[in-house]
Amino acid sequence: MILSIYFLIQIIYVFMNPAFVKIIKVPPIMPLIPYLDKIFSINWMPPFYFTYWIIAIALVAIFHEGFHGIFARLYNIKIKSTGFGFLGPFLAFFVEQDEKSMEKAKIKSQLAVLSAGVFANVLLSILFFILMIGFFSLAYNPAGVIFNDYSYSVVPASMLLGTEAIANNFSILNETLKVDGLNLTKIKLGDYNYYISDTFFSTKFITNPEEVPVKLYHDEPAIKNELKGAIIEVNGFKVESSLDISKALMNEKPGEIVNVKTKYQTNNNQIEGLDYDFNLGFDYSNPNIPKLGIATIKAETSNTLKTWLYKLFNSFKDPNVYYEANANPDFTLFIYNLLWWIFMINISVAICNMIPLGIFDGGRFFYLTILAITGRKKIAKWTFKGITWLLLAVIVLMMVLYFMGIF
């Protein structure tokens, strides 16, 4: 219930940005599952297909309602009816308890029955998370190395300004690059050449330039040849880790020609093979060591819920390894993403179902909790009404923010 309130607050915060609303154009009262990536700016979620939704909802309904029935019978609460049905293409399953029998039961018994559906969703989430890990370990193998940046150094801006720039032999060279939307200019600093973003030259450091960090890309082949994608082969040597790249270059020397093969995912999600031939660079800390000039930036290490979820969902993968399916890639990915979405939707339903509103199990759960704490029905009813009106006001606020953003 606390998580459900937290996510509602997050959505309000997001919809307070009109520019963001204009981009996503997703009403806040729409089902959130397909839009989680847009609303919470998550870019690591797999594609969502209608087939996933049908299968996941069927599993959610059967186990959620089924557990309500099992726990109702466990506590001798009568069940009026059970059954299956179809809501369009969706399979529905229902268990209807006898209200009089439910009200006569002890509060703890009622709470157990009400929370049984969420309990089932949590169990399914754990089960399908384990299945997802098992399937991934059997269906995928390491097949390359992923890098997300080029080799660079960070220096204080003061080294490039005034008397310090002269002392450090700083000069601008007549060469430019455009990589990943960045306009880079070649410079010389000390004994080595670098590439610096053109934004540096348009920035005025009024005070404390020694505290302003500047990123300098090393003058190495990866950035100059716009190397991109996952590295799968170096000089005919198949690589599965960064250590394999070091082994492939072990007998090479800086300046020698090297062949690098990569696999790159295009904007339309197609995998394209790329082939590069260029002269090796060198390690700026040891000029005798050959280098491609690639780097890996670690994911954010903050303790936010978003970061924690990212770490959980990817805990069984090496973020620097490119994986390939052992069999049909499309079918393998379809099954893996299906397991992922069943896991994700069960977690989402568990959280949403505990919102303290009358239409959810969380509504009656909240009422009974207050009743158990206070022992007075009047206080429980007034508290429940108060939280209901507050949440309805939150929903109205989200809609107002949405329309303000759209228009």
DRENDO-1510 file (C-alpha; in Angstrom, 1 decimal, always signed):
<recs>
REC; n; res; u; v; w
REC; 1; MET; +0.0; +0.0; +0.0 .
REC; 2; ILE; +2.9; +2.3; +0.8 .
REC; 3; LEU; +4.4; +1.5; -2.7 .
REC; 4; SER; +1.1; +2.2; -4.4 .
REC; 5; ILE; +1.0; +5.7; -2.8 .
REC; 6; TYR; +4.6; +6.3; -3.7 .
REC; 7; PHE; +4.0; +5.5; -7.4 .
REC; 8; LEU; +0.9; +7.8; -7.4 .
REC; 9; ILE; +3.1; +10.7; -6.0 .
REC; 10; GLN; +5.7; +9.9; -8.7 .
REC; 11; ILE; +3.1; +10.1; -11.5 .
REC; 12; ILE; +1.9; +13.5; -10.2 .
REC; 13; TYR; +5.5; +14.7; -10.2 .
REC; 14; VAL; +6.0; +13.5; -13.8 .
REC; 15; PHE; +2.8; +15.1; -15.0 .
REC; 16; MET; +3.7; +18.5; -13.5 .
REC; 17; ASN; +6.1; +18.8; -16.5 .
REC; 18; PRO; +3.9; +20.0; -19.5 .
REC; 19; ALA; +6.7; +19.3; -22.0 .
REC; 20; PHE; +6.9; +15.7; -20.9 .
REC; 21; VAL; +3.1; +15.3; -21.2 .
REC; 22; LYS; +3.2; +16.6; -24.7 .
REC; 23; ILE; +5.7; +14.0; -25.7 .
REC; 24; ILE; +4.1; +10.9; -24.2 .
REC; 25; LYS; +0.4; +11.9; -24.5 .
REC; 26; VAL; -0.6; +9.1; -22.2 .
REC; 27; PRO; -3.6; +9.8; -19.8 .
REC; 28; PRO; -2.7; +8.9; -16.2 .
REC; 29; ILE; -5.9; +6.8; -15.8 .
REC; 30; MET; -4.9; +4.5; -18.6 .
REC; 31; PRO; -3.5; +1.1; -17.7 .
REC; 32; LEU; +0.1; +1.8; -16.7 .
REC; 33; ILE; +1.8; -1.4; -17.6 .
REC; 34; PRO; +2.4; -0.7; -21.3 .
REC; 35; TYR; +3.5; +2.9; -20.5 .
REC; 36; LEU; +5.9; +2.3; -17.6 .
REC; 37; ASP; +8.9; +3.0; -19.7 .
REC; 38; LYS; +7.5; +6.4; -20.9 .
REC; 39; ILE; +6.0; +7.6; -17.6 .
REC; 40; PHE; +9.0; +6.7; -15.4 .
REC; 41; SER; +11.6; +7.4; -18.2 .
REC; 42; ILE; +12.8; +3.8; -18.1 .
REC; 43; ASN; +14.7; +2.9; -21.3 .
REC; 44; TRP; +15.7; -0.7; -20.4 .
REC; 45; MET; +12.3; -2.3; -20.6 .
REC; 46; PRO; +11.5; -4.9; -23.4 .
REC; 47; PRO; +8.8; -4.4; -26.0 .
REC; 48; PHE; +5.2; -5.0; -24.9 .
REC; 49; TYR; +2.9; -7.1; -27.2 .
REC; 50; PHE; -0.8; -7.6; -26.9 .
REC; 51; THR; -0.1; -11.4; -26.7 .
REC; 52; TYR; +1.8; -10.8; -23.5 .
REC; 53; TRP; -1.0; -8.8; -22.0 .
REC; 54; ILE; -3.6; -11.6; -22.7 .
REC; 55; ILE; -1.4; -14.4; -21.2 .
REC; 56; ALA; -0.3; -12.4; -18.2 .
REC; 57; ILE; -3.8; -11.2; -17.3 .
REC; 58; ALA; -5.2; -14.7; -17.5 .
REC; 59; LEU; -2.5; -15.9; -15.1 .
REC; 60; VAL; -3.1; -13.0; -12.8 .
REC; 61; ALA; -6.8; -13.5; -12.7 .
REC; 62; ILE; -6.8; -17.2; -12.1 .
REC; 63; PHE; -4.2; -17.2; -9.3 .
REC; 64; HIS; -5.4; -13.9; -7.7 .
REC; 65; GLU; -9.0; -14.9; -7.5 .
REC; 66; GLY; -8.2; -18.6; -6.8 .
REC; 67; PHE; -6.2; -17.7; -3.7 .
REC; 68; HIS; -9.1; -15.5; -2.5 .
REC; 69; GLY; -11.2; -18.6; -2.7 .
REC; 70; ILE; -8.6; -21.0; -1.1 .
REC; 71; PHE; -8.1; -18.7; +1.9 .
REC; 72; ALA; -11.9; -18.0; +2.2 .
REC; 73; ARG; -12.5; -21.8; +2.6 .
REC; 74; LEU; -9.4; -22.0; +4.9 .
REC; 75; TYR; -11.2; -19.6; +7.3 .
REC; 76; ASN; -14.6; -21.2; +6.8 .
REC; 77; ILE; -16.0; -18.3; +4.8 .
REC; 78; LYS; -18.7; -19.3; +2.4 .
REC; 79; ILE; -18.3; -18.8; -1.3 .
REC; 80; LYS; -21.4; -17.9; -3.3 .
REC; 81; SER; -20.0; -18.6; -6.8 .
REC; 82; THR; -16.9; -19.1; -8.9 .
REC; 83; GLY; -16.4; -19.2; -12.7 .
REC; 84; PHE; -14.6; -18.2; -15.9 .
REC; 85; GLY; -15.7; -15.7; -18.4 .
REC; 86; PHE; -14.3; -13.6; -21.3 .
REC; 87; LEU; -14.1; -9.8; -21.4 .
REC; 88; GLY; -13.5; -9.4; -25.1 .
REC; 89; PRO; -10.2; -11.3; -25.7 .
REC; 90; PHE; -9.3; -11.4; -22.0 .
REC; 91; LEU; -10.0; -14.5; -19.9 .
REC; 92; ALA; -11.6; -13.6; -16.6 .
REC; 93; PHE; -12.0; -15.7; -13.4 .
REC; 94; PHE; -14.0; -14.7; -10.4 .
REC; 95; VAL; -14.6; -15.9; -6.8 .
REC; 96; GLU; -17.4; -14.3; -4.9 .
REC; 97; GLN; -17.5; -14.7; -1.2 .
REC; 98; ASP; -20.7; -14.6; +0.8 .
REC; 99; GLU; -20.7; -11.1; +2.3 .
REC; 100; LYS; -22.5; -12.0; +5.5 .
REC; 101; SER; -20.2; -14.9; +6.2 .
REC; 102; MET; -17.2; -12.6; +5.5 .
REC; 103; GLU; -18.4; -9.9; +7.9 .
REC; 104; LYS; -18.9; -12.5; +10.7 .
REC; 105; ALA; -15.4; -13.7; +10.4 .
REC; 106; LYS; -12.6; -12.4; +12.6 .
REC; 107; ILE; -10.8; -9.3; +11.3 .
REC; 108; LYS; -7.5; -11.2; +10.9 .
REC; 109; SER; -9.4; -13.8; +8.8 .
REC; 110; GLN; -10.9; -11.1; +6.6 .
REC; 111; LEU; -7.5; -9.5; +6.2 .
REC; 112; ALA; -6.0; -12.8; +5.2 .
REC; 113; VAL; -8.6; -13.4; +2.6 .
REC; 114; LEU; -8.3; -9.9; +1.2 .
REC; 115; SER; -4.5; -10.1; +0.9 .
REC; 116; ALA; -4.5; -13.6; -0.5 .
REC; 117; GLY; -4.8; -12.3; -4.1 .
REC; 118; VAL; -1.7; -10.0; -3.6 .
REC; 119; PHE; +0.1; -12.9; -1.9 .
REC; 120; ALA; -0.6; -15.0; -5.1 .
REC; 121; ASN; +0.8; -12.3; -7.3 .
REC; 122; VAL; +3.9; -12.0; -5.2 .
REC; 123; LEU; +4.4; -15.8; -5.4 .
REC; 124; LEU; +3.9; -15.8; -9.1 .
REC; 125; SER; +6.4; -12.9; -9.5 .
REC; 126; ILE; +9.1; -14.9; -7.6 .
REC; 127; LEU; +8.3; -18.0; -9.6 .
REC; 128; PHE; +8.5; -16.3; -13.0 .
REC; 129; PHE; +11.6; -14.3; -12.0 .
REC; 130; ILE; +13.3; -17.7; -11.2 .
REC; 131; LEU; +12.0; -19.1; -14.5 .
REC; 132; MET; +13.3; -16.1; -16.4 .
REC; 133; ILE; +16.8; -16.5; -14.9 .
REC; 134; GLY; +16.8; -20.2; -15.7 .
REC; 135; PHE; +15.6; -19.7; -19.2 .
REC; 136; PHE; +18.2; -16.9; -19.8 .
REC; 137; SER; +21.1; -19.1; -18.6 .
REC; 138; LEU; +20.0; -22.0; -20.8 .
REC; 139; ALA; +19.0; -20.0; -23.9 .
REC; 140; TYR; +21.7; -17.4; -24.1 .
REC; 141; ASN; +25.5; -17.4; -24.3 .
REC; 142; PRO; +28.1; -14.6; -24.1 .
REC; 143; ALA; +29.0; -13.5; -27.6 .
REC; 144; GLY; +30.7; -10.1; -27.4 .
REC; 145; VAL; +31.7; -7.1; -25.3 .
REC; 146; ILE; +29.6; -4.0; -24.8 .
REC; 147; PHE; +31.1; -0.6; -24.4 .
REC; 148; ASN; +29.2; +2.6; -23.9 .
REC; 149; ASP; +31.9; +5.3; -24.2 .
REC; 150; TYR; +35.4; +6.0; -25.6 .
REC; 151; SER; +38.6; +6.3; -23.5 .
REC; 152; TYR; +38.8; +9.7; -21.8 .
REC; 153; SER; +40.4; +11.7; -19.0 .
REC; 154; VAL; +38.8; +14.3; -16.8 .
REC; 155; VAL; +40.8; +17.5; -16.0 .
REC; 156; PRO; +39.9; +20.7; -14.3 .
REC; 157; ALA; +39.0; +23.6; -16.6 .
REC; 158; SER; +41.8; +25.7; -15.1 .
REC; 159; MET; +44.3; +23.5; -17.0 .
REC; 160; LEU; +42.9; +24.8; -20.3 .
REC; 161; LEU; +42.7; +28.5; -19.3 .
REC; 162; GLY; +45.1; +31.4; -18.8 .
REC; 163; THR; +48.6; +30.8; -17.5 .
REC; 164; GLU; +48.0; +27.2; -16.7 .
REC; 165; ALA; +47.0; +26.5; -20.3 .
REC; 166; ILE; +50.4; +27.9; -21.4 .
REC; 167; ALA; +52.2; +25.9; -18.8 .
REC; 168; ASN; +50.5; +22.7; -19.9 .
REC; 169; ASN; +51.3; +23.3; -23.6 .
REC; 170; PHE; +47.6; +23.6; -24.5 .
REC; 171; SER; +46.8; +24.3; -28.1 .
REC; 172; ILE; +43.9; +23.9; -30.5 .
REC; 173; LEU; +44.6; +21.7; -33.6 .
REC; 174; ASN; +43.0; +22.0; -37.0 .
REC; 175; GLU; +40.8; +18.8; -36.8 .
REC; 176; THR; +37.2; +18.2; -35.9 .
REC; 177; LEU; +35.0; +15.1; -35.3 .
REC; 178; LYS; +31.2; +14.6; -35.0 .
REC; 179; VAL; +30.4; +11.5; -32.9 .
REC; 180; ASP; +27.0; +10.6; -31.3 .
REC; 181; GLY; +25.8; +14.2; -31.8 .
REC; 182; LEU; +28.8; +15.7; -30.3 .
REC; 183; ASN; +31.0; +18.2; -32.1 .
REC; 184; LEU; +34.5; +17.6; -31.1 .
REC; 185; THR; +37.7; +19.6; -31.7 .
REC; 186; LYS; +41.2; +18.1; -31.5 .
REC; 187; ILE; +43.5; +19.7; -29.0 .
REC; 188; LYS; +47.0; +19.2; -27.6 .
REC; 189; LEU; +47.6; +19.1; -23.9 .
REC; 190; GLY; +51.0; +18.2; -22.5 .
REC; 191; ASP; +52.5; +15.3; -24.6 .
REC; 192; TYR; +49.2; +13.9; -25.9 .
REC; 193; ASN; +46.3; +14.8; -28.2 .
REC; 194; TYR; +42.7; +14.8; -27.2 .
REC; 195; TYR; +39.2; +15.7; -28.4 .
REC; 196; ILE; +37.1; +18.2; -26.5 .
REC; 197; SER; +33.4; +19.1; -27.0 .
REC; 198; ASP; +32.9; +22.5; -28.7 .
REC; 199; THR; +30.6; +23.5; -25.8 .
REC; 200; PHE; +33.8; +24.1; -23.8 .
REC; 201; PHE; +34.7; +27.1; -26.0 .
REC; 202; SER; +31.3; +28.7; -25.6 .
REC; 203; THR; +31.4; +28.4; -21.8 .
REC; 204; LYS; +32.6; +31.2; -19.6 .
REC; 205; PHE; +34.2; +30.1; -16.3 .
REC; 206; ILE; +33.7; +33.1; -14.1 .
REC; 207; THR; +34.8; +31.6; -10.8 .
REC; 208; ASN; +36.6; +28.5; -9.6 .
REC; 209; PRO; +37.5; +26.9; -12.9 .
REC; 210; GLU; +39.6; +24.5; -11.0 .
REC; 211; GLU; +36.4; +22.9; -9.7 .
REC; 212; VAL; +34.8; +22.5; -13.2 .
REC; 213; PRO; +35.6; +19.1; -14.7 .
REC; 214; VAL; +36.2; +18.8; -18.4 .
REC; 215; LYS; +36.0; +15.5; -20.3 .
REC; 216; LEU; +38.8; +15.0; -22.8 .
REC; 217; TYR; +38.6; +12.0; -25.2 .
REC; 218; HIS; +41.8; +10.3; -26.0 .
REC; 219; ASP; +43.0; +10.5; -29.6 .
REC; 220; GLU; +42.5; +6.8; -30.2 .
REC; 221; PRO; +41.1; +4.7; -33.1 .
REC; 222; ALA; +37.7; +3.8; -31.6 .
REC; 223; ILE; +36.5; +7.4; -31.5 .
REC; 224; LYS; +38.1; +8.4; -34.8 .
REC; 225; ASN; +36.5; +5.5; -36.6 .
REC; 226; GLU; +33.2; +5.8; -34.7 .
REC; 227; LEU; +33.4; +2.3; -33.5 .
REC; 228; LYS; +30.0; +1.2; -32.3 .
REC; 229; GLY; +28.0; -1.9; -31.4 .
REC; 230; ALA; +29.1; -5.0; -29.4 .
REC; 231; ILE; +32.6; -6.2; -30.2 .
REC; 232; ILE; +32.4; -9.8; -31.2 .
REC; 233; GLU; +35.8; -10.4; -32.8 .
REC; 234; VAL; +39.3; -8.9; -32.8 .
REC; 235; ASN; +41.8; -10.1; -35.5 .
REC; 236; GLY; +39.8; -13.3; -35.9 .
REC; 237; PHE; +39.8; -13.9; -32.2 .
REC; 238; LYS; +36.2; -14.3; -30.8 .
REC; 239; VAL; +35.7; -12.2; -27.6 .
REC; 240; GLU; +33.3; -12.8; -24.8 .
REC; 241; SER; +34.8; -10.4; -22.2 .
REC; 242; SER; +37.2; -7.5; -21.9 .
REC; 243; LEU; +39.9; -10.0; -20.9 .
REC; 244; ASP; +39.5; -11.6; -24.3 .
REC; 245; ILE; +40.1; -8.3; -26.0 .
REC; 246; SER; +43.4; -7.9; -24.0 .
REC; 247; LYS; +44.4; -11.5; -25.1 .
REC; 248; ALA; +43.6; -10.7; -28.7 .
REC; 249; LEU; +45.9; -7.6; -28.6 .
REC; 250; MET; +48.6; -9.3; -26.5 .
REC; 251; ASN; +51.0; -9.8; -29.4 .
REC; 252; GLU; +50.1; -6.6; -31.2 .
REC; 253; LYS; +51.9; -3.3; -31.0 .
REC; 254; PRO; +50.6; +0.3; -31.2 .
REC; 255; GLY; +50.3; +1.5; -34.8 .
REC; 256; GLU; +49.7; -2.0; -36.2 .
REC; 257; ILE; +46.5; -2.6; -38.2 .
REC; 258; VAL; +43.8; -4.5; -36.4 .
REC; 259; ASN; +40.4; -5.9; -37.7 .
REC; 260; VAL; +37.4; -5.5; -35.4 .
REC; 261; LYS; +34.0; -6.9; -36.0 .
REC; 262; THR; +30.9; -5.7; -34.1 .
REC; 263; LYS; +27.2; -6.2; -34.0 .
REC; 264; TYR; +25.1; -3.1; -33.9 .
REC; 265; GLN; +21.4; -2.7; -33.2 .
REC; 266; THR; +19.8; -0.1; -35.6 .
REC; 267; ASN; +16.9; +2.2; -34.8 .
REC; 268; ASN; +14.4; -0.3; -36.1 .
REC; 269; ASN; +15.9; -3.0; -33.8 .
REC; 270; GLN; +17.6; -4.9; -36.6 .
REC; 271; ILE; +21.1; -6.4; -35.8 .
REC; 272; GLU; +23.7; -5.2; -38.3 .
REC; 273; GLY; +27.3; -6.6; -38.6 .
REC; 274; LEU; +30.0; -4.0; -38.9 .
REC; 275; ASP; +33.7; -4.5; -40.0 .
REC; 276; TYR; +36.5; -2.1; -39.1 .
REC; 277; ASP; +40.2; -2.0; -40.0 .
REC; 278; PHE; +42.4; +0.6; -38.3 .
REC; 279; ASN; +45.7; +1.3; -36.7 .
REC; 280; LEU; +45.9; +0.5; -33.0 .
REC; 281; GLY; +46.3; +3.3; -30.5 .
REC; 282; PHE; +48.2; +3.2; -27.2 .
REC; 283; ASP; +47.5; +3.5; -23.5 .
REC; 284; TYR; +48.0; +7.0; -22.3 .
REC; 285; SER; +49.4; +5.7; -19.1 .
REC; 286; ASN; +51.8; +3.3; -20.9 .
REC; 287; PRO; +52.5; +4.0; -24.6 .
REC; 288; ASN; +53.8; +0.5; -25.1 .
REC; 289; ILE; +50.4; -1.1; -24.5 .
REC; 290; PRO; +48.1; -1.2; -27.6 .
REC; 291; LYS; +44.5; +0.1; -27.2 .
REC; 292; LEU; +41.3; +0.3; -29.1 .
REC; 293; GLY; +40.2; +3.3; -27.1 .
REC; 294; ILE; +36.9; +2.0; -25.7 .
REC; 295; ALA; +35.5; +2.6; -22.2 .
REC; 296; THR; +32.6; +1.5; -20.0 .
REC; 297; ILE; +30.7; +3.9; -17.8 .
REC; 298; LYS; +29.1; +2.1; -14.8 .
REC; 299; ALA; +25.4; +2.5; -14.2 .
REC; 300; GLU; +24.2; +5.1; -11.7 .
REC; 301; THR; +24.8; +3.9; -8.1 .
REC; 302; SER; +22.1; +5.9; -6.3 .
REC; 303; ASN; +19.7; +4.1; -4.0 .
REC; 304; THR; +16.6; +5.3; -5.7 .
REC; 305; LEU; +13.8; +2.8; -6.3 .
REC; 306; LYS; +14.4; +3.1; -10.1 .
REC; 307; THR; +18.1; +2.1; -9.7 .
REC; 308; TRP; +17.3; -0.7; -7.3 .
REC; 309; LEU; +14.7; -2.2; -9.7 .
REC; 310; TYR; +17.2; -1.9; -12.6 .
REC; 311; LYS; +19.8; -3.8; -10.6 .
REC; 312; LEU; +17.3; -6.5; -9.6 .
REC; 313; PHE; +16.0; -7.1; -13.2 .
REC; 314; ASN; +19.6; -7.3; -14.5 .
REC; 315; SER; +21.3; -9.0; -11.5 .
REC; 316; PHE; +21.9; -12.2; -13.5 .
REC; 317; LYS; +23.6; -10.5; -16.5 .
REC; 318; ASP; +27.0; -8.9; -16.9 .
REC; 319; PRO; +26.2; -5.4; -18.2 .
REC; 320; ASN; +29.4; -5.4; -20.3 .
REC; 321; VAL; +28.6; -8.7; -22.1 .
REC; 322; TYR; +26.7; -9.1; -25.3 .
REC; 323; TYR; +24.5; -12.2; -25.3 .
REC; 324; GLU; +23.2; -14.2; -28.2 .
REC; 325; ALA; +20.4; -16.9; -28.3 .
REC; 326; ASN; +21.4; -20.5; -28.9 .
REC; 327; ALA; +18.4; -21.1; -31.1 .
REC; 328; ASN; +15.9; -19.0; -33.1 .
REC; 329; PRO; +16.7; -15.5; -31.8 .
REC; 330; ASP; +13.2; -14.0; -32.4 .
REC; 331; PHE; +11.4; -16.9; -30.7 .
REC; 332; THR; +13.9; -17.0; -27.8 .
REC; 333; LEU; +13.5; -13.3; -27.2 .
REC; 334; PHE; +9.7; -13.6; -27.4 .
REC; 335; ILE; +9.7; -16.2; -24.6 .
REC; 336; TYR; +12.2; -14.4; -22.5 .
REC; 337; ASN; +10.2; -11.1; -22.7 .
REC; 338; LEU; +7.0; -13.0; -22.0 .
REC; 339; LEU; +8.5; -14.3; -18.7 .
REC; 340; TRP; +9.7; -10.8; -17.9 .
REC; 341; TRP; +6.3; -9.2; -18.4 .
REC; 342; ILE; +4.4; -11.9; -16.5 .
REC; 343; PHE; +6.8; -11.2; -13.6 .
REC; 344; MET; +6.4; -7.4; -14.0 .
REC; 345; ILE; +2.7; -7.4; -14.4 .
REC; 346; ASN; +2.2; -9.6; -11.3 .
REC; 347; ILE; +4.3; -7.1; -9.2 .
REC; 348; SER; +2.3; -4.2; -10.7 .
REC; 349; VAL; -1.1; -5.8; -10.0 .
REC; 350; ALA; +0.0; -6.6; -6.4 .
REC; 351; ILE; +0.9; -2.9; -5.8 .
REC; 352; CYS; -2.1; -1.4; -7.6 .
REC; 353; ASN; -4.5; -3.7; -5.9 .
REC; 354; MET; -3.4; -2.4; -2.5 .
REC; 355; ILE; -4.4; +1.2; -3.3 .
REC; 356; PRO; -6.8; +2.0; -0.4 .
REC; 357; LEU; -9.9; +2.6; -2.7 .
REC; 358; GLY; -13.2; +0.7; -2.4 .
REC; 359; ILE; -12.8; -0.9; -5.9 .
REC; 360; PHE; -9.6; -2.6; -4.8 .
REC; 361; ASP; -8.9; -5.1; -2.1 .
REC; 362; GLY; -6.8; -2.4; -0.5 .
REC; 363; GLY; -9.9; -0.4; +0.2 .
REC; 364; ARG; -11.5; -2.9; +2.5 .
REC; 365; PHE; -8.1; -3.9; +3.8 .
REC; 366; PHE; -7.4; -0.3; +4.9 .
REC; 367; TYR; -10.9; +0.0; +6.5 .
REC; 368; LEU; -10.4; -3.3; +8.5 .
REC; 369; THR; -6.9; -2.2; +9.6 .
REC; 370; ILE; -8.2; +1.0; +11.0 .
REC; 371; LEU; -11.0; -0.8; +12.7 .
REC; 372; ALA; -8.6; -3.3; +14.3 .
REC; 373; ILE; -6.4; -0.5; +15.6 .
REC; 374; THR; -9.2; +1.8; +16.9 .
REC; 375; GLY; -11.9; -0.8; +17.6 .
REC; 376; ARG; -14.5; +1.8; +16.5 .
REC; 377; LYS; -16.5; +1.4; +13.2 .
REC; 378; LYS; -17.3; +5.1; +13.0 .
REC; 379; ILE; -13.6; +6.2; +13.1 .
REC; 380; ALA; -12.7; +3.4; +10.6 .
REC; 381; LYS; -15.5; +4.6; +8.2 .
REC; 382; TRP; -14.6; +8.3; +8.4 .
REC; 383; THR; -10.9; +7.5; +7.9 .
REC; 384; PHE; -11.7; +5.3; +4.9 .
REC; 385; LYS; -13.9; +8.0; +3.4 .
REC; 386; GLY; -11.1; +10.6; +4.0 .
REC; 387; ILE; -8.4; +8.5; +2.2 .
REC; 388; THR; -10.9; +7.7; -0.6 .
REC; 389; TRP; -11.7; +11.4; -1.3 .
REC; 390; LEU; -8.0; +12.2; -1.0 .
REC; 391; LEU; -7.1; +9.6; -3.6 .
REC; 392; LEU; -9.9; +10.7; -5.9 .
REC; 393; ALA; -8.6; +14.2; -5.7 .
REC; 394; VAL; -5.2; +12.9; -6.6 .
REC; 395; ILE; -6.6; +11.2; -9.7 .
REC; 396; VAL; -8.5; +14.5; -10.7 .
REC; 397; LEU; -5.2; +16.4; -10.1 .
REC; 398; MET; -3.4; +14.0; -12.5 .
REC; 399; MET; -6.1; +14.5; -15.1 .
REC; 400; VAL; -5.9; +18.3; -14.8 .
REC; 401; LEU; -2.2; +18.2; -15.1 .
REC; 402; TYR; -2.5; +16.0; -18.1 .
REC; 403; PHE; -4.9; +18.2; -19.9 .
REC; 404; MET; -2.9; +21.3; -19.0 .
REC; 405; GLY; +0.1; +19.6; -20.5 .
REC; 406; ILE; -1.7; +18.6; -23.7 .
REC; 407; PHE; -3.4; +21.9; -24.4 .
</recs>
